[in-house]
Amino acid sequence: MERTNVYELIDGERDYQDELNSNGQGRVLTAGEELCLVQTYVDKARQVFAETFGDYEERPTMDVIRKIAALCVRAMENHRTPQR
């Protein structure tokens, strides 16, 4: 998969996350809260992988990885991130 396609998937997931929080009650999470949420989804991805290990179709695991990538992007959007 091309990097531009990957970024499109992440951008679509970010749109979905924003839509979920569009009720006006969403708040900006602290960097620590964002990190804890990412860890929760990493644990979920590991669990999904363990449950589907050996299956040719990796979609369930990659669905969660897409969410993790978008959560990381959101954290960087909401908090100053140094350049490399």
C-alpha positions as CSV (number, residue, x, y, z in Angstrom):
1,M,0.0,0.0,0.0
2,E,1.3,3.4,-0.9
3,R,2.0,6.0,1.9
4,T,-0.6,8.4,0.4
5,N,-3.2,5.7,0.7
6,V,-2.2,5.0,4.3
7,Y,-2.6,8.7,5.1
8,E,-6.0,8.7,3.5
9,L,-7.1,5.9,5.7
10,I,-5.8,7.7,8.8
11,D,-7.5,10.9,7.7
12,G,-10.8,9.1,7.3
13,E,-10.4,7.6,10.7
14,R,-9.7,11.1,12.2
15,D,-12.9,12.4,10.5
16,Y,-14.8,9.5,12.1
17,Q,-13.3,10.3,15.5
18,D,-14.2,14.0,15.2
19,E,-17.7,13.0,14.1
20,L,-18.1,10.9,17.3
21,N,-17.1,13.9,19.4
22,S,-19.2,16.5,17.4
23,N,-21.9,16.6,20.1
24,G,-20.1,19.5,21.7
25,Q,-19.3,17.4,24.8
26,G,-15.9,16.3,23.6
27,R,-12.9,17.7,25.3
28,V,-9.2,17.8,24.5
29,L,-7.6,14.9,26.3
30,T,-4.3,15.5,28.0
31,A,-1.2,13.9,26.5
32,G,-1.2,11.3,29.2
33,E,-4.9,10.5,28.6
34,E,-4.1,10.2,24.9
35,L,-1.2,7.8,25.7
36,C,-3.4,5.7,27.9
37,L,-6.1,5.5,25.2
38,V,-3.5,4.4,22.6
39,Q,-2.2,1.7,25.0
40,T,-5.8,0.5,25.5
41,Y,-6.1,0.1,21.7
42,V,-2.7,-1.5,21.4
43,D,-3.8,-4.1,24.0
44,K,-7.0,-4.6,22.0
45,A,-5.0,-5.1,18.7
46,R,-2.9,-7.7,20.4
47,Q,-6.0,-9.5,21.6
48,V,-7.6,-9.4,18.2
49,F,-4.4,-10.7,16.6
50,A,-4.2,-13.5,19.2
51,E,-7.8,-14.5,18.4
52,T,-7.3,-14.5,14.7
53,F,-3.7,-15.7,14.5
54,G,-3.2,-18.0,11.5
55,D,-6.1,-16.5,9.5
56,Y,-5.0,-15.2,6.2
57,E,-7.2,-12.1,6.5
58,E,-5.6,-9.6,8.9
59,R,-8.4,-7.1,8.6
60,P,-9.5,-7.2,12.2
61,T,-6.0,-6.4,13.5
62,M,-5.4,-3.7,10.9
63,D,-8.8,-2.1,11.7
64,V,-7.5,-1.5,15.3
65,I,-4.0,-0.4,14.0
66,R,-5.8,2.2,11.8
67,K,-7.5,3.5,15.0
68,I,-4.2,3.6,16.8
69,A,-2.6,5.6,14.1
70,A,-5.4,8.1,14.1
71,L,-5.3,8.4,17.9
72,C,-1.6,9.3,17.6
73,V,-2.4,11.9,15.0
74,R,-5.1,13.4,17.2
75,A,-2.6,13.6,20.1
76,M,-0.1,15.4,17.9
77,E,-2.9,17.8,16.6
78,N,-3.8,18.7,20.2
79,H,-0.3,18.9,21.8
80,R,2.9,20.5,20.6
81,T,5.1,17.9,19.0
82,P,8.7,18.6,18.3
83,Q,10.1,18.1,14.8
84,R,12.7,15.4,14.2
